[in-house]
Amino acid sequence: MIPTVFADVGAVIGFVQAVGWQVPGFTIADYLPQLRRLHDRMARNGPFTAYSHRFLLQGHAPE
């Protein structure tokens, strides 16, 4: 698995907005309570690390 380290909640928000398929329908307003809890946790414990799998799909035209 590949780690992604987020230094603050703003970075988490930017990431989730950039890769919309990770959290479909994400809005800050809808997730504000969770974002506040994450902010508080990061203030106490430091950066947040998320782990994900990545893969590459390649296609080709039949001959």
N, CA, C and O atoms as CSV, one atom per row, in Angstrom:
chain,resi,resn,atom,element,x,y,z
A,1,MET,N,N,0.844,-1.176,0.000
A,1,MET,CA,C,0.000,0.000,0.000
A,1,MET,C,C,0.889,1.239,0.000
A,1,MET,O,O,2.013,1.226,0.500
A,2,ILE,N,N,0.357,2.284,-0.565
A,2,ILE,CA,C,1.115,3.521,-0.715
A,2,ILE,C,C,0.615,4.540,0.309
A,2,ILE,O,O,-0.581,4.827,0.357
A,3,PRO,N,N,1.522,5.094,1.137
A,3,PRO,CA,C,1.090,6.084,2.119
A,3,PRO,C,C,0.981,7.480,1.508
A,3,PRO,O,O,1.775,7.859,0.649
A,4,THR,N,N,-0.007,8.227,1.963
A,4,THR,CA,C,-0.142,9.639,1.652
A,4,THR,C,C,-0.260,10.360,2.984
A,4,THR,O,O,-1.152,10.068,3.780
A,5,VAL,N,N,0.647,11.306,3.224
A,5,VAL,CA,C,0.688,12.008,4.500
A,5,VAL,C,C,0.091,13.404,4.324
A,5,VAL,O,O,0.483,14.157,3.433
A,6,PHE,N,N,-0.862,13.730,5.191
A,6,PHE,CA,C,-1.520,15.036,5.158
A,6,PHE,C,C,-1.112,15.811,6.400
A,6,PHE,O,O,-1.282,15.332,7.521
A,7,ALA,N,N,-0.571,17.010,6.201
A,7,ALA,CA,C,-0.093,17.819,7.316
A,7,ALA,C,C,-1.209,18.600,7.995
A,7,ALA,O,O,-1.088,18.967,9.164
A,8,ASP,N,N,-2.308,18.858,7.260
A,8,ASP,CA,C,-3.421,19.596,7.849
A,8,ASP,C,C,-4.710,19.238,7.116
A,8,ASP,O,O,-4.690,18.589,6.070
A,9,VAL,N,N,-5.827,19.674,7.686
A,9,VAL,CA,C,-7.134,19.341,7.127
A,9,VAL,C,C,-7.316,19.971,5.746
A,9,VAL,O,O,-7.995,19.399,4.894
A,10,GLY,N,N,-6.728,21.120,5.520
A,10,GLY,CA,C,-6.810,21.750,4.207
A,10,GLY,C,C,-6.244,20.859,3.118
A,10,GLY,O,O,-6.778,20.808,2.011
A,11,ALA,N,N,-5.172,20.163,3.427
A,11,ALA,CA,C,-4.579,19.235,2.459
A,11,ALA,C,C,-5.509,18.052,2.198
A,11,ALA,O,O,-5.615,17.585,1.064
A,12,VAL,N,N,-6.179,17.569,3.236
A,12,VAL,CA,C,-7.136,16.469,3.067
A,12,VAL,C,C,-8.278,16.929,2.165
A,12,VAL,O,O,-8.674,16.210,1.248
A,13,ILE,N,N,-8.808,18.122,2.423
A,13,ILE,CA,C,-9.905,18.658,1.615
A,13,ILE,C,C,-9.476,18.809,0.163
A,13,ILE,O,O,-10.213,18.414,-0.740
A,14,GLY,N,N,-8.307,19.367,-0.073
A,14,GLY,CA,C,-7.813,19.526,-1.442
A,14,GLY,C,C,-7.680,18.203,-2.159
A,14,GLY,O,O,-8.030,18.090,-3.334
A,15,PHE,N,N,-7.178,17.202,-1.461
A,15,PHE,CA,C,-7.010,15.880,-2.057
A,15,PHE,C,C,-8.361,15.277,-2.420
A,15,PHE,O,O,-8.548,14.785,-3.532
A,16,VAL,N,N,-9.299,15.316,-1.481
A,16,VAL,CA,C,-10.611,14.704,-1.715
A,16,VAL,C,C,-11.343,15.420,-2.849
A,16,VAL,O,O,-12.039,14.777,-3.635
A,17,GLN,N,N,-11.196,16.737,-2.943
A,17,GLN,CA,C,-11.827,17.472,-4.039
A,17,GLN,C,C,-11.172,17.147,-5.380
A,17,GLN,O,O,-11.842,17.150,-6.412
A,18,ALA,N,N,-9.881,16.871,-5.374
A,18,ALA,CA,C,-9.173,16.566,-6.621
A,18,ALA,C,C,-9.491,15.168,-7.135
A,18,ALA,O,O,-9.483,14.938,-8.344
A,19,VAL,N,N,-9.768,14.244,-6.243
A,19,VAL,CA,C,-10.072,12.861,-6.628
A,19,VAL,C,C,-11.490,12.525,-6.163
A,19,VAL,O,O,-11.688,11.746,-5.231
A,20,GLY,N,N,-12.458,13.126,-6.828
A,20,GLY,CA,C,-13.848,13.058,-6.423
A,20,GLY,C,C,-14.420,11.659,-6.300
A,20,GLY,O,O,-15.389,11.453,-5.570
A,21,TRP,N,N,-13.840,10.694,-6.998
A,21,TRP,CA,C,-14.354,9.325,-6.912
A,21,TRP,C,C,-14.045,8.680,-5.558
A,21,TRP,O,O,-14.641,7.658,-5.216
A,22,GLN,N,N,-13.132,9.256,-4.793
A,22,GLN,CA,C,-12.808,8.703,-3.472
A,22,GLN,C,C,-13.957,8.898,-2.480
A,22,GLN,O,O,-14.261,8.007,-1.687
A,23,VAL,N,N,-14.587,10.068,-2.533
A,23,VAL,CA,C,-15.714,10.386,-1.647
A,23,VAL,C,C,-16.773,11.078,-2.504
A,23,VAL,O,O,-16.840,12.307,-2.525
A,24,PRO,N,N,-17.599,10.305,-3.210
A,24,PRO,CA,C,-18.604,10.901,-4.096
A,24,PRO,C,C,-19.532,11.864,-3.341
A,24,PRO,O,O,-20.004,11.549,-2.249
A,25,GLY,N,N,-19.785,13.018,-3.923
A,25,GLY,CA,C,-20.680,13.998,-3.322
A,25,GLY,C,C,-20.077,14.776,-2.164
A,25,GLY,O,O,-20.805,15.415,-1.404
A,26,PHE,N,N,-18.748,14.732,-2.017
A,26,PHE,CA,C,-18.090,15.419,-0.906
A,26,PHE,C,C,-18.341,16.916,-0.966
A,26,PHE,O,O,-18.151,17.548,-2.005
A,27,THR,N,N,-18.771,17.477,0.160
A,27,THR,CA,C,-18.789,18.922,0.365
A,27,THR,C,C,-18.268,19.187,1.766
A,27,THR,O,O,-18.429,18.366,2.669
A,28,ILE,N,N,-17.650,20.330,1.934
A,28,ILE,CA,C,-17.136,20.686,3.256
A,28,ILE,C,C,-18.290,20.782,4.244
A,28,ILE,O,O,-18.177,20.321,5.380
A,29,ALA,N,N,-19.397,21.378,3.818
A,29,ALA,CA,C,-20.546,21.543,4.715
A,29,ALA,C,C,-21.066,20.196,5.219
A,29,ALA,O,O,-21.362,20.048,6.404
A,30,ASP,N,N,-21.175,19.219,4.323
A,30,ASP,CA,C,-21.690,17.905,4.724
A,30,ASP,C,C,-20.749,17.156,5.655
A,30,ASP,O,O,-21.197,16.362,6.482
A,31,TYR,N,N,-19.453,17.398,5.530
A,31,TYR,CA,C,-18.461,16.663,6.322
A,31,TYR,C,C,-17.820,17.524,7.411
A,31,TYR,O,O,-16.803,17.136,7.987
A,32,LEU,N,N,-18.402,18.679,7.695
A,32,LEU,CA,C,-17.784,19.592,8.656
A,32,LEU,C,C,-17.537,18.968,10.030
A,32,LEU,O,O,-16.453,19.160,10.581
A,33,PRO,N,N,-18.491,18.230,10.611
A,33,PRO,CA,C,-18.192,17.628,11.926
A,33,PRO,C,C,-16.995,16.668,11.880
A,33,PRO,O,O,-16.157,16.677,12.781
A,34,GLN,N,N,-16.919,15.841,10.832
A,34,GLN,CA,C,-15.801,14.906,10.710
A,34,GLN,C,C,-14.489,15.659,10.471
A,34,GLN,O,O,-13.447,15.276,11.002
A,35,LEU,N,N,-14.542,16.727,9.672
A,35,LEU,CA,C,-13.334,17.510,9.412
A,35,LEU,C,C,-12.848,18.207,10.681
A,35,LEU,O,O,-11.643,18.304,10.913
A,36,ARG,N,N,-13.765,18.685,11.490
A,36,ARG,CA,C,-13.370,19.310,12.768
A,36,ARG,C,C,-12.710,18.282,13.689
A,36,ARG,O,O,-11.697,18.573,14.326
A,37,ARG,N,N,-13.287,17.081,13.755
A,37,ARG,CA,C,-12.679,16.031,14.591
A,37,ARG,C,C,-11.285,15.665,14.077
A,37,ARG,O,O,-10.354,15.472,14.859
A,38,LEU,N,N,-11.157,15.571,12.748
A,38,LEU,CA,C,-9.850,15.261,12.172
A,38,LEU,C,C,-8.854,16.379,12.473
A,38,LEU,O,O,-7.697,16.109,12.794
A,39,HIS,N,N,-9.294,17.618,12.371
A,39,HIS,CA,C,-8.429,18.752,12.697
A,39,HIS,C,C,-7.939,18.665,14.146
A,39,HIS,O,O,-6.751,18.828,14.423
A,40,ASP,N,N,-8.871,18.407,15.058
A,40,ASP,CA,C,-8.498,18.297,16.476
A,40,ASP,C,C,-7.516,17.149,16.698
A,40,ASP,O,O,-6.550,17.287,17.449
A,41,ARG,N,N,-7.767,16.025,16.047
A,41,ARG,CA,C,-6.869,14.869,16.170
A,41,ARG,C,C,-5.470,15.194,15.636
A,41,ARG,O,O,-4.462,14.830,16.241
A,42,MET,N,N,-5.430,15.888,14.488
A,42,MET,CA,C,-4.136,16.251,13.902
A,42,MET,C,C,-3.409,17.278,14.767
A,42,MET,O,O,-2.181,17.259,14.840
A,43,ALA,N,N,-4.144,18.166,15.417
A,43,ALA,CA,C,-3.521,19.150,16.305
A,43,ALA,C,C,-2.858,18.451,17.494
A,43,ALA,O,O,-1.811,18.882,17.976
A,44,ARG,N,N,-3.485,17.365,17.959
A,44,ARG,CA,C,-2.920,16.606,19.090
A,44,ARG,C,C,-1.798,15.665,18.668
A,44,ARG,O,O,-0.767,15.578,19.336
A,45,ASN,N,N,-2.004,14.950,17.541
A,45,ASN,CA,C,-1.128,13.826,17.187
A,45,ASN,C,C,-0.229,14.054,15.983
A,45,ASN,O,O,0.620,13.211,15.692
A,46,GLY,N,N,-0.384,15.156,15.280
A,46,GLY,CA,C,0.440,15.408,14.108
A,46,GLY,C,C,-0.217,14.933,12.830
A,46,GLY,O,O,-1.421,14.676,12.804
A,47,PRO,N,N,0.569,14.815,11.765
A,47,PRO,CA,C,0.029,14.501,10.445
A,47,PRO,C,C,-0.796,13.210,10.409
A,47,PRO,O,O,-0.608,12.297,11.213
A,48,PHE,N,N,-1.703,13.179,9.456
A,48,PHE,CA,C,-2.582,12.031,9.218
A,48,PHE,C,C,-2.048,11.270,8.010
A,48,PHE,O,O,-1.779,11.871,6.970
A,49,THR,N,N,-1.895,9.966,8.136
A,49,THR,CA,C,-1.417,9.144,7.030
A,49,THR,C,C,-2.538,8.227,6.562
A,49,THR,O,O,-3.120,7.483,7.351
A,50,ALA,N,N,-2.829,8.291,5.273
A,50,ALA,CA,C,-3.822,7.409,4.657
A,50,ALA,C,C,-3.077,6.447,3.735
A,50,ALA,O,O,-2.055,6.802,3.149
A,51,TYR,N,N,-3.589,5.249,3.615
A,51,TYR,CA,C,-2.967,4.238,2.762
A,51,TYR,C,C,-3.933,3.824,1.670
A,51,TYR,O,O,-5.128,3.660,1.914
A,52,SER,N,N,-3.405,3.656,0.457
A,52,SER,CA,C,-4.272,3.266,-0.656
A,52,SER,C,C,-3.529,2.325,-1.593
A,52,SER,O,O,-2.300,2.272,-1.630
A,53,HIS,N,N,-4.328,1.592,-2.339
A,53,HIS,CA,C,-3.796,0.739,-3.390
A,53,HIS,C,C,-3.887,1.511,-4.695
A,53,HIS,O,O,-4.840,2.258,-4.918
A,54,ARG,N,N,-2.920,1.333,-5.534
A,54,ARG,CA,C,-2.973,1.950,-6.859
A,54,ARG,C,C,-2.637,0.887,-7.884
A,54,ARG,O,O,-1.834,-0.012,-7.636
A,55,PHE,N,N,-3.260,1.006,-9.023
A,55,PHE,CA,C,-2.986,0.050,-10.085
A,55,PHE,C,C,-3.140,0.752,-11.427
A,55,PHE,O,O,-3.763,1.809,-11.526
A,56,LEU,N,N,-2.579,0.164,-12.423
A,56,LEU,CA,C,-2.600,0.705,-13.772
A,56,LEU,C,C,-3.318,-0.268,-14.686
A,56,LEU,O,O,-3.003,-1.457,-14.718
A,57,LEU,N,N,-4.274,0.241,-15.420
A,57,LEU,CA,C,-4.955,-0.564,-16.439
A,57,LEU,C,C,-4.469,-0.107,-17.800
A,57,LEU,O,O,-4.468,1.087,-18.100
A,58,GLN,N,N,-4.068,-1.035,-18.599
A,58,GLN,CA,C,-3.628,-0.713,-19.944
A,58,GLN,C,C,-4.501,-1.480,-20.928
A,58,GLN,O,O,-4.821,-2.650,-20.722
A,59,GLY,N,N,-4.868,-0.811,-21.972
A,59,GLY,CA,C,-5.661,-1.471,-23.000
A,59,GLY,C,C,-4.986,-1.311,-24.352
A,59,GLY,O,O,-4.139,-0.437,-24.542
A,60,HIS,N,N,-5.366,-2.150,-25.266
A,60,HIS,CA,C,-4.839,-2.028,-26.613
A,60,HIS,C,C,-5.901,-2.505,-27.586
A,60,HIS,O,O,-6.747,-3.337,-27.256
A,61,ALA,N,N,-5.839,-1.967,-28.777
A,61,ALA,CA,C,-6.792,-2.367,-29.813
A,61,ALA,C,C,-6.432,-3.740,-30.335
A,61,ALA,O,O,-5.253,-4.051,-30.507
A,62,PRO,N,N,-7.430,-4.561,-30.587
A,62,PRO,CA,C,-7.122,-5.900,-31.151
A,62,PRO,C,C,-6.513,-5.757,-32.541
A,62,PRO,O,O,-6.807,-4.813,-33.275
A,63,GLU,N,N,-5.691,-6.678,-32.868
A,63,GLU,CA,C,-5.031,-6.638,-34.197
A,63,GLU,C,C,-5.943,-7.192,-35.265
A,63,GLU,O,O,-5.565,-7.239,-36.435
